[in-house]
Amino acid sequence: MFEKVIILDFGSQYTQLIARKVRELGVYSEIVPYSISRERIEEKAPKGLILSGGPQSVFLKDAPLPFSEIFEQKIPILGICYGLQLIAHILGGRVVPSSEREYGKAVMEVVETKALFRGFKRGEETVVWMSHGDRVEVLPRGFKAVARTASSPFAVIMDESEAIFGVQFHPEVTHTERGQDILRNFLVEVCKCKRDWSIGSFIDGEIARIRDITKGRKVICALSGGVDSSVVATLMGRAIGRNTKAVFINNGLLRKNEDKEVLRAFENGFGFDLIYVDAASKFLKRLKGVKDPEQKRKVIGREFIRVFEEEALRFGDIEYLAQGTLYPDVIESIPHKGPSATIKSHHNVGGLPKSMRLKLIEPLRELFKDEVRELGKLLGIPNEILTRHPFPGPGLAIRIIDEVTPERLEILKEADAIVTQEIKENNFYNEIWQAFAVLLPVRSVGVMGDERTYENVCVLRAVQSIDGMTADWVKFPPDLLEKISSRVIGEVKGINRVVYDISSKPPSTIEWE
């Protein structure tokens, strides 16, 4: 069992980043809603608590607040931004609205070199990233300021006797020059964490857990050929061998020739049984007339489970379904994380039917994408699988805006294949997070071969990211964009216009639906 730090989420866009940075420092982290009870915290027995930032103000009537005894738990606490303001507000200090929001880089001076600033020099100046509207004007009794900026005299505060600390800036972002040093000091110097978390240790623990759960029974595994499901299938194979029945379902929503590529990639075996099921006609029949994106995801999720349960009957005593749900899938699908809202239902989270007979095993449920890739390397999965761009469970259904039809699928498959080919030939494929085509339910007038056309609009989407939680659009060279556009319009019948999506996440999502 790993030592852990619990992160109470108050709605910050950086909460997941805090979790990842803590894990990078060798300490397992878990995100929980700010409303978690004292009893649940005691059950989890964390070595420390981190209060995330958030968009709210402590002055609001319905401001998110933790349980009242949180500062009586004798557990080290680090408040970040809104978390610092909560500490001051709840413990008797005074927080006031700033005349203007402080956002961006600021120079912080270290006043004392204890605790969070072990290894720093007194008077040292370092750049930090601010993002707050309120500020602390009076400290609670027992606290003192140990760092300051020109506009924030209480940039870092602490009550060392109670092991309660607050930082007004965001140490988890790269803009804060020594943010990792501050987090490391909290984890090691204050919380006394042994830093025993790693993907290697995760493998051993998860294999033992899988064996304990399954107790020699067969498990059916959802395999798509993507990174997540490939890692799950291989991990299950490592744990229980050929009792893992990895079912690859061709739902008709795959990219061009993807079914053949997946079968070829796994033809040498990875310790599990591979079963191919062609269910394309079933999925397309279920999707007929469905336009709403959330409904598409749910329809596809339900049909996946139907097919898996049909396959499970062929194997006899199967009780479990293993699938590649990741932490971001859970975070985006379920509004458990403080005041944050549901973004979308992932087909393997919000789209699963309540009547599902199979029990779930989700080995990657607490991992981020980059951690999954690292896990895959340790498991010996070929690089061509690990470097594949993310592909959504609902497949091309959520890249066809409007109803999914065989005709639209064929158009999008051809366009998407050209996009992938061109970015590979121009050596961009392994340099970016994801690139793909989207088909819009919009037609525009064009001229081809001296004739008027009235055909579909295709969107090119390409983003750079680390874990999929945030993403920036890729600034492809104009000549590459021109080549892609020219090929798509010239080779794909049914498209006469290509546009480029230059939206980042947030505020947009990576996928269009």
Buried (B, 14 or more C-beta within 10 A) or exposed (E): EBBBBBBBBBBBBBBBBBBBBBBBBBBBBBBBBBBBEBEEBEEEEBBBBBBBBBBBBBEEEEBBBBBEEBBEBEBBBBBBBBBBBBBBBBBEBEBEEBEEEBEEEBEBBBBBBEBBBBEBEEEBEBBBBBBBBBBBEEBBEEBEBBBBBEEBBBBBBBBBEBBBBBBBBBBBBEBBBBBBBBBBBBBBBBBEBEBEBBBEEBBEEBBEEBEEBBEEEBBBBBBBBBBBBBBBBBBBBBBBEEBBBBBBBBBBBBBBEBBEBBBEBBEEEBBBBBBBBEBBEBBBEBBEEBEEBBEBBBBBBBBBBBBBBEBBEEBEEBBBBBBBBBBBBBBBBBEBBBBBEBBBBBBBBBBBEEEBEBEEBBBBBBBBBBBBBBBBEBBEBEEEBBEBBBBBBBBBBBBBBBBBBEEBBBBBBBBBBBBBBBBEEBEBBEEBBBBBBBBBEEBBEBEEEEEEBEBBBBBBBBBBBEBBBBBBBBEBEEEBBEBBBEBBBEEBEBBBBBBBBEBBBEEBBBBBB
